[in-house]
Amino acid sequence: MREREKGRERERKDREKKRQRVKEVEREKEEREGKIEKGEGERKRDKERRREGKTERERRKRQKKRQREKRERQRREKMKERKLLLLLNRVFIKKSCKSLSRLREQKLHAHAETRCVHEPRQRRCGPGSSEHTHRSVLPDFQRDKSNSPRPTAPLPGLMSTFIASF
């Protein structure tokens, strides 16, 4: 809303300046033709006009400089953020690898819940058979009675050990 009002105000000032400039050009034309002689006020006005043009150029220059500095600042902040994210990511990957190795030491089949970023694909446990799932390590109450390859009961300590490692 305020921007729109500022825009209107700027346009009004620009129109006013144009009108004034047209009047001055006509007056200068008449002066050249010799109809009117230039007075003290006219000289002052000329001097002022030159000064205004100079200040306008300087204002634009300052504005451009501010915008350039702002863009540079934003770019630097973005770079810092990116570096920080990469660093955090690296720490997270290291920690997840550690926790996965700990899970392997416990000989629990946890590939369904967790997967290390460094491993390109899920590894199967055992000698290439998809049926093999460390059943021998699971206690009796968690062991599946049917012929399905996965244990039916959820492993209670599995996710808590994974989460605690972070």
LINCORDA-V827338 format. One record per residue. N is the residue number from 1. RES is the residue in one letter. SS is DSSP state (2 for helix, 1 for strand, 0 for the rest). PSI is psi in whole degrees, 0 to 359 (NA if undefined). NEAR is the number of other ideal C-beta (glycine too) atoms within 12 Angstrom. Layout:
n: {N N}
res: {RES RES}
ss: {SS SS}
psi: {PSI PSI}
near: {NEAR NEAR}
This chain:
n: {1 2 3 4 5 6 7 8 9 10 11 12 13 14 15 16 17 18 19 20 21 22 23 24 25 26 27 28 29 30 31 32 33 34 35 36 37 38 39 40 41 42 43 44 45 46 47 48 49 50 51 52 53 54 55 56 57 58 59 60 61 62 63 64 65 66 67 68 69 70 71 72 73 74 75 76 77 78 79 80 81 82 83 84 85 86 87 88 89 90 91 92 93 94 95 96 97 98 99 100 101 102 103 104 105 106 107 108 109 110 111 112 113 114 115 116 117 118 119 120 121 122 123 124 125 126 127 128 129 130 131 132 133 134 135 136 137 138 139 140 141 142 143 144 145 146 147 148 149 150 151 152 153 154 155 156 157 158 159 160 161 162 163 164 165 166}
res: {M R E R E K G R E R E R K D R E K K R Q R V K E V E R E K E E R E G K I E K G E G E R K R D K E R R R E G K T E R E R R K R Q K K R Q R E K R E R Q R R E K M K E R K L L L L L N R V F I K K S C K S L S R L R E Q K L H A H A E T R C V H E P R Q R R C G P G S S E H T H R S V L P D F Q R D K S N S P R P T A P L P G L M S T F I A S F}
ss: {0 2 2 2 2 2 2 2 2 2 2 2 2 2 2 2 2 2 2 2 2 2 2 2 2 2 2 2 2 2 2 2 2 0 0 0 0 0 0 2 2 2 2 2 2 2 2 2 2 2 2 2 2 2 2 2 2 2 2 2 2 2 2 2 2 2 2 2 2 2 2 2 2 2 2 2 2 2 2 2 2 2 2 2 2 2 2 2 2 2 2 2 2 2 2 2 2 2 2 2 2 2 2 2 2 0 0 0 0 0 0 0 0 0 0 0 0 0 0 0 0 0 0 0 0 0 0 0 0 0 0 0 0 0 0 0 0 0 0 2 2 2 0 0 0 0 0 0 0 0 0 0 0 0 0 2 2 2 2 2 2 2 2 2 0 0}
psi: {309 324 320 317 318 319 316 317 316 315 318 316 319 316 318 316 317 313 314 317 318 316 315 320 316 318 317 320 314 321 318 322 347 9 319 143 143 129 183 320 321 316 317 315 318 314 316 318 317 317 318 316 319 312 324 316 316 320 315 319 315 318 314 318 315 315 318 315 320 314 317 316 314 320 317 317 319 317 316 314 315 316 315 316 317 317 313 318 316 316 316 316 315 313 319 325 317 313 323 319 324 319 323 323 324 353 46 142 98 18 336 321 322 147 127 145 330 340 123 328 165 134 145 147 135 188 65 357 134 344 333 121 57 38 330 334 333 141 165 315 340 347 138 130 333 194 12 148 339 148 142 319 142 149 114 318 353 302 326 322 324 314 322 333 343 NA}
near: {7 8 9 10 11 12 13 14 14 14 14 14 16 15 14 14 18 14 14 18 18 14 15 22 15 16 23 19 14 16 19 13 11 9 12 15 14 18 12 10 14 18 14 13 21 19 14 16 21 14 14 19 16 14 14 17 14 14 14 14 14 14 14 14 14 14 14 14 14 14 14 14 14 14 14 14 14 14 14 14 14 14 14 14 14 14 14 15 15 16 15 18 20 19 22 26 21 22 29 29 21 23 33 22 13 20 19 33 31 35 25 21 22 30 20 26 15 15 17 8 9 16 20 18 25 18 8 9 11 16 17 18 28 27 26 16 22 24 15 12 13 23 19 19 12 10 10 13 19 25 27 17 15 17 29 14 18 29 19 17 24 27 15 14 22 18}
